[in-house]
Amino acid sequence: MTPLSKEAGLRTGANRRSTMSEFITKTAAGIAAAATLIGGLAIGASSAQAAATTSYDRTLGNAQFEAARTQVWPRR
């Protein structure tokens, strides 16, 4: 929108140039977006890794679970 007069343009900020605060704001927004993207990728990678294992795989090597596996249960 074009201001009707010079004074109106100055009041609305239409003729202002970029300031350092705008640069800092845009940089902070970019950093936040990048952090969100990296965090999402990390969560996706960890859930994909968790899906590749089973509960049986996670108990291998645990002495208590190994003893329970080898124990013979009485049949009813």
Phi and psi restraints in degrees (range 20) as a CNS / XPLOR table:
assign (resid 1 and name C) (resid 2 and name N)
       (resid 2 and name CA) (resid 2 and name C) 1.0 -89.8 20.0 2
assign (resid 2 and name N) (resid 2 and name CA)
       (resid 2 and name C) (resid 3 and name N) 1.0 130.0 20.0 2
assign (resid 2 and name C) (resid 3 and name N)
       (resid 3 and name CA) (resid 3 and name C) 1.0 -68.3 20.0 2
assign (resid 3 and name N) (resid 3 and name CA)
       (resid 3 and name C) (resid 4 and name N) 1.0 151.7 20.0 2
assign (resid 3 and name C) (resid 4 and name N)
       (resid 4 and name CA) (resid 4 and name C) 1.0 -75.9 20.0 2
assign (resid 4 and name N) (resid 4 and name CA)
       (resid 4 and name C) (resid 5 and name N) 1.0 -26.9 20.0 2
assign (resid 4 and name C) (resid 5 and name N)
       (resid 5 and name CA) (resid 5 and name C) 1.0 -145.8 20.0 2
assign (resid 5 and name N) (resid 5 and name CA)
       (resid 5 and name C) (resid 6 and name N) 1.0 167.7 20.0 2
assign (resid 5 and name C) (resid 6 and name N)
       (resid 6 and name CA) (resid 6 and name C) 1.0 -61.2 20.0 2
assign (resid 6 and name N) (resid 6 and name CA)
       (resid 6 and name C) (resid 7 and name N) 1.0 -42.1 20.0 2
assign (resid 6 and name C) (resid 7 and name N)
       (resid 7 and name CA) (resid 7 and name C) 1.0 -63.0 20.0 2
assign (resid 7 and name N) (resid 7 and name CA)
       (resid 7 and name C) (resid 8 and name N) 1.0 -40.6 20.0 2
assign (resid 7 and name C) (resid 8 and name N)
       (resid 8 and name CA) (resid 8 and name C) 1.0 -65.7 20.0 2
assign (resid 8 and name N) (resid 8 and name CA)
       (resid 8 and name C) (resid 9 and name N) 1.0 -37.6 20.0 2
assign (resid 8 and name C) (resid 9 and name N)
       (resid 9 and name CA) (resid 9 and name C) 1.0 -65.5 20.0 2
assign (resid 9 and name N) (resid 9 and name CA)
       (resid 9 and name C) (resid 10 and name N) 1.0 -38.4 20.0 2
assign (resid 9 and name C) (resid 10 and name N)
       (resid 10 and name CA) (resid 10 and name C) 1.0 -67.9 20.0 2
assign (resid 10 and name N) (resid 10 and name CA)
       (resid 10 and name C) (resid 11 and name N) 1.0 -38.3 20.0 2
assign (resid 10 and name C) (resid 11 and name N)
       (resid 11 and name CA) (resid 11 and name C) 1.0 -68.2 20.0 2
assign (resid 11 and name N) (resid 11 and name CA)
       (resid 11 and name C) (resid 12 and name N) 1.0 -38.0 20.0 2
assign (resid 11 and name C) (resid 12 and name N)
       (resid 12 and name CA) (resid 12 and name C) 1.0 -84.4 20.0 2
assign (resid 12 and name N) (resid 12 and name CA)
       (resid 12 and name C) (resid 13 and name N) 1.0 -13.6 20.0 2
assign (resid 12 and name C) (resid 13 and name N)
       (resid 13 and name CA) (resid 13 and name C) 1.0 85.9 20.0 2
assign (resid 13 and name N) (resid 13 and name CA)
       (resid 13 and name C) (resid 14 and name N) 1.0 13.2 20.0 2
assign (resid 13 and name C) (resid 14 and name N)
       (resid 14 and name CA) (resid 14 and name C) 1.0 -67.6 20.0 2
assign (resid 14 and name N) (resid 14 and name CA)
       (resid 14 and name C) (resid 15 and name N) 1.0 -27.4 20.0 2
assign (resid 14 and name C) (resid 15 and name N)
       (resid 15 and name CA) (resid 15 and name C) 1.0 -100.1 20.0 2
assign (resid 15 and name N) (resid 15 and name CA)
       (resid 15 and name C) (resid 16 and name N) 1.0 7.8 20.0 2
assign (resid 15 and name C) (resid 16 and name N)
       (resid 16 and name CA) (resid 16 and name C) 1.0 -74.8 20.0 2
assign (resid 16 and name N) (resid 16 and name CA)
       (resid 16 and name C) (resid 17 and name N) 1.0 150.4 20.0 2
assign (resid 16 and name C) (resid 17 and name N)
       (resid 17 and name CA) (resid 17 and name C) 1.0 -94.5 20.0 2
assign (resid 17 and name N) (resid 17 and name CA)
       (resid 17 and name C) (resid 18 and name N) 1.0 167.0 20.0 2
assign (resid 17 and name C) (resid 18 and name N)
       (resid 18 and name CA) (resid 18 and name C) 1.0 -62.2 20.0 2
assign (resid 18 and name N) (resid 18 and name CA)
       (resid 18 and name C) (resid 19 and name N) 1.0 142.4 20.0 2
assign (resid 18 and name C) (resid 19 and name N)
       (resid 19 and name CA) (resid 19 and name C) 1.0 -113.9 20.0 2
assign (resid 19 and name N) (resid 19 and name CA)
       (resid 19 and name C) (resid 20 and name N) 1.0 170.9 20.0 2
assign (resid 19 and name C) (resid 20 and name N)
       (resid 20 and name CA) (resid 20 and name C) 1.0 -64.6 20.0 2
assign (resid 20 and name N) (resid 20 and name CA)
       (resid 20 and name C) (resid 21 and name N) 1.0 -31.8 20.0 2
assign (resid 20 and name C) (resid 21 and name N)
       (resid 21 and name CA) (resid 21 and name C) 1.0 -66.1 20.0 2
assign (resid 21 and name N) (resid 21 and name CA)
       (resid 21 and name C) (resid 22 and name N) 1.0 -35.1 20.0 2
assign (resid 21 and name C) (resid 22 and name N)
       (resid 22 and name CA) (resid 22 and name C) 1.0 -65.8 20.0 2
assign (resid 22 and name N) (resid 22 and name CA)
       (resid 22 and name C) (resid 23 and name N) 1.0 -40.4 20.0 2
assign (resid 22 and name C) (resid 23 and name N)
       (resid 23 and name CA) (resid 23 and name C) 1.0 -62.7 20.0 2
assign (resid 23 and name N) (resid 23 and name CA)
       (resid 23 and name C) (resid 24 and name N) 1.0 -43.8 20.0 2
assign (resid 23 and name C) (resid 24 and name N)
       (resid 24 and name CA) (resid 24 and name C) 1.0 -64.4 20.0 2
assign (resid 24 and name N) (resid 24 and name CA)
       (resid 24 and name C) (resid 25 and name N) 1.0 -41.4 20.0 2
assign (resid 24 and name C) (resid 25 and name N)
       (resid 25 and name CA) (resid 25 and name C) 1.0 -62.7 20.0 2
assign (resid 25 and name N) (resid 25 and name CA)
       (resid 25 and name C) (resid 26 and name N) 1.0 -44.8 20.0 2
assign (resid 25 and name C) (resid 26 and name N)
       (resid 26 and name CA) (resid 26 and name C) 1.0 -67.0 20.0 2
assign (resid 26 and name N) (resid 26 and name CA)
       (resid 26 and name C) (resid 27 and name N) 1.0 -37.2 20.0 2
assign (resid 26 and name C) (resid 27 and name N)
       (resid 27 and name CA) (resid 27 and name C) 1.0 -66.2 20.0 2
assign (resid 27 and name N) (resid 27 and name CA)
       (resid 27 and name C) (resid 28 and name N) 1.0 -43.8 20.0 2
assign (resid 27 and name C) (resid 28 and name N)
       (resid 28 and name CA) (resid 28 and name C) 1.0 -62.5 20.0 2
assign (resid 28 and name N) (resid 28 and name CA)
       (resid 28 and name C) (resid 29 and name N) 1.0 -39.6 20.0 2
assign (resid 28 and name C) (resid 29 and name N)
       (resid 29 and name CA) (resid 29 and name C) 1.0 -65.4 20.0 2
assign (resid 29 and name N) (resid 29 and name CA)
       (resid 29 and name C) (resid 30 and name N) 1.0 -39.5 20.0 2
assign (resid 29 and name C) (resid 30 and name N)
       (resid 30 and name CA) (resid 30 and name C) 1.0 -65.1 20.0 2
assign (resid 30 and name N) (resid 30 and name CA)
       (resid 30 and name C) (resid 31 and name N) 1.0 -41.5 20.0 2
assign (resid 30 and name C) (resid 31 and name N)
       (resid 31 and name CA) (resid 31 and name C) 1.0 -64.2 20.0 2
assign (resid 31 and name N) (resid 31 and name CA)
       (resid 31 and name C) (resid 32 and name N) 1.0 -42.5 20.0 2
assign (resid 31 and name C) (resid 32 and name N)
       (resid 32 and name CA) (resid 32 and name C) 1.0 -63.8 20.0 2
assign (resid 32 and name N) (resid 32 and name CA)
       (resid 32 and name C) (resid 33 and name N) 1.0 -39.8 20.0 2
assign (resid 32 and name C) (resid 33 and name N)
       (resid 33 and name CA) (resid 33 and name C) 1.0 -65.9 20.0 2
assign (resid 33 and name N) (resid 33 and name CA)
       (resid 33 and name C) (resid 34 and name N) 1.0 -42.0 20.0 2
assign (resid 33 and name C) (resid 34 and name N)
       (resid 34 and name CA) (resid 34 and name C) 1.0 -65.1 20.0 2
assign (resid 34 and name N) (resid 34 and name CA)
       (resid 34 and name C) (resid 35 and name N) 1.0 -41.2 20.0 2
assign (resid 34 and name C) (resid 35 and name N)
       (resid 35 and name CA) (resid 35 and name C) 1.0 -63.8 20.0 2
assign (resid 35 and name N) (resid 35 and name CA)
       (resid 35 and name C) (resid 36 and name N) 1.0 -39.4 20.0 2
assign (resid 35 and name C) (resid 36 and name N)
       (resid 36 and name CA) (resid 36 and name C) 1.0 -64.6 20.0 2
assign (resid 36 and name N) (resid 36 and name CA)
       (resid 36 and name C) (resid 37 and name N) 1.0 -42.7 20.0 2
assign (resid 36 and name C) (resid 37 and name N)
       (resid 37 and name CA) (resid 37 and name C) 1.0 -63.4 20.0 2
assign (resid 37 and name N) (resid 37 and name CA)
       (resid 37 and name C) (resid 38 and name N) 1.0 -46.9 20.0 2
assign (resid 37 and name C) (resid 38 and name N)
       (resid 38 and name CA) (resid 38 and name C) 1.0 -64.6 20.0 2
assign (resid 38 and name N) (resid 38 and name CA)
       (resid 38 and name C) (resid 39 and name N) 1.0 -40.5 20.0 2
assign (resid 38 and name C) (resid 39 and name N)
       (resid 39 and name CA) (resid 39 and name C) 1.0 -63.0 20.0 2
assign (resid 39 and name N) (resid 39 and name CA)
       (resid 39 and name C) (resid 40 and name N) 1.0 -40.9 20.0 2
assign (resid 39 and name C) (resid 40 and name N)
       (resid 40 and name CA) (resid 40 and name C) 1.0 -65.0 20.0 2
assign (resid 40 and name N) (resid 40 and name CA)
       (resid 40 and name C) (resid 41 and name N) 1.0 -38.7 20.0 2
assign (resid 40 and name C) (resid 41 and name N)
       (resid 41 and name CA) (resid 41 and name C) 1.0 -66.6 20.0 2
assign (resid 41 and name N) (resid 41 and name CA)
       (resid 41 and name C) (resid 42 and name N) 1.0 -38.6 20.0 2
assign (resid 41 and name C) (resid 42 and name N)
       (resid 42 and name CA) (resid 42 and name C) 1.0 -65.9 20.0 2
assign (resid 42 and name N) (resid 42 and name CA)
       (resid 42 and name C) (resid 43 and name N) 1.0 -41.0 20.0 2
assign (resid 42 and name C) (resid 43 and name N)
       (resid 43 and name CA) (resid 43 and name C) 1.0 -66.1 20.0 2
assign (resid 43 and name N) (resid 43 and name CA)
       (resid 43 and name C) (resid 44 and name N) 1.0 -41.1 20.0 2
assign (resid 43 and name C) (resid 44 and name N)
       (resid 44 and name CA) (resid 44 and name C) 1.0 -63.4 20.0 2
assign (resid 44 and name N) (resid 44 and name CA)
       (resid 44 and name C) (resid 45 and name N) 1.0 -39.3 20.0 2
assign (resid 44 and name C) (resid 45 and name N)
       (resid 45 and name CA) (resid 45 and name C) 1.0 -69.0 20.0 2
assign (resid 45 and name N) (resid 45 and name CA)
       (resid 45 and name C) (resid 46 and name N) 1.0 -39.1 20.0 2
assign (resid 45 and name C) (resid 46 and name N)
       (resid 46 and name CA) (resid 46 and name C) 1.0 -71.2 20.0 2
assign (resid 46 and name N) (resid 46 and name CA)
       (resid 46 and name C) (resid 47 and name N) 1.0 -35.3 20.0 2
assign (resid 46 and name C) (resid 47 and name N)
       (resid 47 and name CA) (resid 47 and name C) 1.0 -73.2 20.0 2
assign (resid 47 and name N) (resid 47 and name CA)
       (resid 47 and name C) (resid 48 and name N) 1.0 -30.9 20.0 2
assign (resid 47 and name C) (resid 48 and name N)
       (resid 48 and name CA) (resid 48 and name C) 1.0 -68.5 20.0 2
assign (resid 48 and name N) (resid 48 and name CA)
       (resid 48 and name C) (resid 49 and name N) 1.0 -36.3 20.0 2
assign (resid 48 and name C) (resid 49 and name N)
       (resid 49 and name CA) (resid 49 and name C) 1.0 -69.1 20.0 2
assign (resid 49 and name N) (resid 49 and name CA)
       (resid 49 and name C) (resid 50 and name N) 1.0 -40.1 20.0 2
assign (resid 49 and name C) (resid 50 and name N)
       (resid 50 and name CA) (resid 50 and name C) 1.0 -66.0 20.0 2
assign (resid 50 and name N) (resid 50 and name CA)
       (resid 50 and name C) (resid 51 and name N) 1.0 -32.3 20.0 2
assign (resid 50 and name C) (resid 51 and name N)
       (resid 51 and name CA) (resid 51 and name C) 1.0 -72.3 20.0 2
assign (resid 51 and name N) (resid 51 and name CA)
       (resid 51 and name C) (resid 52 and name N) 1.0 -19.1 20.0 2
assign (resid 51 and name C) (resid 52 and name N)
       (resid 52 and name CA) (resid 52 and name C) 1.0 -79.4 20.0 2
assign (resid 52 and name N) (resid 52 and name CA)
       (resid 52 and name C) (resid 53 and name N) 1.0 -14.3 20.0 2
assign (resid 52 and name C) (resid 53 and name N)
       (resid 53 and name CA) (resid 53 and name C) 1.0 -108.4 20.0 2
assign (resid 53 and name N) (resid 53 and name CA)
       (resid 53 and name C) (resid 54 and name N) 1.0 157.8 20.0 2
assign (resid 53 and name C) (resid 54 and name N)
       (resid 54 and name CA) (resid 54 and name C) 1.0 -114.3 20.0 2
assign (resid 54 and name N) (resid 54 and name CA)
       (resid 54 and name C) (resid 55 and name N) 1.0 171.0 20.0 2
assign (resid 54 and name C) (resid 55 and name N)
       (resid 55 and name CA) (resid 55 and name C) 1.0 -65.1 20.0 2
assign (resid 55 and name N) (resid 55 and name CA)
       (resid 55 and name C) (resid 56 and name N) 1.0 -32.2 20.0 2
assign (resid 55 and name C) (resid 56 and name N)
       (resid 56 and name CA) (resid 56 and name C) 1.0 -63.9 20.0 2
assign (resid 56 and name N) (resid 56 and name CA)
       (resid 56 and name C) (resid 57 and name N) 1.0 -43.3 20.0 2
assign (resid 56 and name C) (resid 57 and name N)
       (resid 57 and name CA) (resid 57 and name C) 1.0 -62.4 20.0 2
assign (resid 57 and name N) (resid 57 and name CA)
       (resid 57 and name C) (resid 58 and name N) 1.0 -36.5 20.0 2
assign (resid 57 and name C) (resid 58 and name N)
       (resid 58 and name CA) (resid 58 and name C) 1.0 -73.4 20.0 2
assign (resid 58 and name N) (resid 58 and name CA)
       (resid 58 and name C) (resid 59 and name N) 1.0 -19.6 20.0 2
assign (resid 58 and name C) (resid 59 and name N)
       (resid 59 and name CA) (resid 59 and name C) 1.0 -95.9 20.0 2
assign (resid 59 and name N) (resid 59 and name CA)
       (resid 59 and name C) (resid 60 and name N) 1.0 -8.2 20.0 2
assign (resid 59 and name C) (resid 60 and name N)
       (resid 60 and name CA) (resid 60 and name C) 1.0 -62.8 20.0 2
assign (resid 60 and name N) (resid 60 and name CA)
       (resid 60 and name C) (resid 61 and name N) 1.0 132.9 20.0 2
assign (resid 60 and name C) (resid 61 and name N)
       (resid 61 and name CA) (resid 61 and name C) 1.0 93.3 20.0 2
assign (resid 61 and name N) (resid 61 and name CA)
       (resid 61 and name C) (resid 62 and name N) 1.0 -10.9 20.0 2
assign (resid 61 and name C) (resid 62 and name N)
       (resid 62 and name CA) (resid 62 and name C) 1.0 -86.3 20.0 2
assign (resid 62 and name N) (resid 62 and name CA)
       (resid 62 and name C) (resid 63 and name N) 1.0 118.7 20.0 2
assign (resid 62 and name C) (resid 63 and name N)
       (resid 63 and name CA) (resid 63 and name C) 1.0 -59.1 20.0 2
assign (resid 63 and name N) (resid 63 and name CA)
       (resid 63 and name C) (resid 64 and name N) 1.0 -40.4 20.0 2
assign (resid 63 and name C) (resid 64 and name N)
       (resid 64 and name CA) (resid 64 and name C) 1.0 -64.8 20.0 2
assign (resid 64 and name N) (resid 64 and name CA)
       (resid 64 and name C) (resid 65 and name N) 1.0 -42.6 20.0 2
assign (resid 64 and name C) (resid 65 and name N)
       (resid 65 and name CA) (resid 65 and name C) 1.0 -69.8 20.0 2
assign (resid 65 and name N) (resid 65 and name CA)
       (resid 65 and name C) (resid 66 and name N) 1.0 -38.1 20.0 2
assign (resid 65 and name C) (resid 66 and name N)
       (resid 66 and name CA) (resid 66 and name C) 1.0 -62.9 20.0 2
assign (resid 66 and name N) (resid 66 and name CA)
       (resid 66 and name C) (resid 67 and name N) 1.0 -40.8 20.0 2
assign (resid 66 and name C) (resid 67 and name N)
       (resid 67 and name CA) (resid 67 and name C) 1.0 -64.4 20.0 2
assign (resid 67 and name N) (resid 67 and name CA)
       (resid 67 and name C) (resid 68 and name N) 1.0 -40.0 20.0 2
assign (resid 67 and name C) (resid 68 and name N)
       (resid 68 and name CA) (resid 68 and name C) 1.0 -67.1 20.0 2
assign (resid 68 and name N) (resid 68 and name CA)
       (resid 68 and name C) (resid 69 and name N) 1.0 -35.4 20.0 2
assign (resid 68 and name C) (resid 69 and name N)
       (resid 69 and name CA) (resid 69 and name C) 1.0 -66.3 20.0 2
assign (resid 69 and name N) (resid 69 and name CA)
       (resid 69 and name C) (resid 70 and name N) 1.0 -37.7 20.0 2
assign (resid 69 and name C) (resid 70 and name N)
       (resid 70 and name CA) (resid 70 and name C) 1.0 -83.5 20.0 2
assign (resid 70 and name N) (resid 70 and name CA)
       (resid 70 and name C) (resid 71 and name N) 1.0 -14.7 20.0 2
assign (resid 70 and name C) (resid 71 and name N)
       (resid 71 and name CA) (resid 71 and name C) 1.0 -71.0 20.0 2
assign (resid 71 and name N) (resid 71 and name CA)
       (resid 71 and name C) (resid 72 and name N) 1.0 138.2 20.0 2
assign (resid 71 and name C) (resid 72 and name N)
       (resid 72 and name CA) (resid 72 and name C) 1.0 -90.5 20.0 2
assign (resid 72 and name N) (resid 72 and name CA)
       (resid 72 and name C) (resid 73 and name N) 1.0 122.7 20.0 2
assign (resid 72 and name C) (resid 73 and name N)
       (resid 73 and name CA) (resid 73 and name C) 1.0 -89.2 20.0 2
assign (resid 73 and name N) (resid 73 and name CA)
       (resid 73 and name C) (resid 74 and name N) 1.0 138.6 20.0 2
assign (resid 73 and name C) (resid 74 and name N)
       (resid 74 and name CA) (resid 74 and name C) 1.0 -68.9 20.0 2
assign (resid 74 and name N) (resid 74 and name CA)
       (resid 74 and name C) (resid 75 and name N) 1.0 140.8 20.0 2
assign (resid 74 and name C) (resid 75 and name N)
       (resid 75 and name CA) (resid 75 and name C) 1.0 -90.2 20.0 2
assign (resid 75 and name N) (resid 75 and name CA)
       (resid 75 and name C) (resid 76 and name N) 1.0 148.7 20.0 2
